[in-house]
Amino acid sequence: QLQLQESGPGLVKPSETLSLTCTVSGGSISSSGYYWGWIRQPPGKGLEWIGSIYYSGSTYYNPSLKSRVTISVDTTKKQFSLKLSSVTAADTAVYYCARQWAAADPDVFDIWGQGTVVTVSS
Amino acid sequence: QSVLTQPPSVSGAPGQRVTISCTGSSSNIGAGYDVHWYQQLPGTAPKLLIYGNNNRPSGVPDRFSGSKSGTSASLAITGLQAEDEADYYCQSYDSSLSGYWVFGGGTKVTVL
């Protein structure tokens, strides 16, 4: 049974870079037809897609965050990572990683990690 | 402001039927993109509830159903149960700008 687990610092200072990693277990990160995505949820608010990556390294980013986001993948470690630069308090959120099934139209996020809380504060 | 618009809350008594709307535009739902629905129980990650407008993943009760028409979609819960109290989100794709996956703002379902 495929599982995803986010990890990374829970506290980041303003203007610094937020870095998170998602580890995939119980399955392959290199399966065709699946992207791997990051989604966030600010306190008391809705979900926002951040970006996604294929095992080959192909990426898609939310246009509103594109200038600050980098997503990478390490297939040998079965991990994909998120970097968000120049963070502010508005980036405080629960960050989720999720498997993105590309055979659906549009892609559907069918398996989610438990989420990790990231607070931006000095 | 979410690209897809949902009512902030709906409520119903146990056993009743409630519906949640998800309104989009010509660049997302109206462009023909399907709609997916997620259930988020308090303090947990979202879970896929409905995909491709009206398909249920294995294990999702048939009390949950979805539909789509024009620029809108709906999620219906029949025979409402206490365990259905949660936040529900719709999701689709928007072809404006460079294209991206979008969510509704979420609807809180309260079981009275």
Interface residues (C-beta under 8 A of the other chain):
Chain A: G37 I39 K45 G46 L47 E48 W49 S52 Y60 N62 P63 Y96 A104 D105 P106 D107 V108 F109 D110 I111 W112 G113 Q114 G115
Chain B: S2 Y33 D34 H36 Y38 T44 A45 P46 K47 L48 Y51 G52 P57 Y89 Q91 S92 Y93 L97 S98 G99 Y100 W101 V102 F103 G104 G105 G106
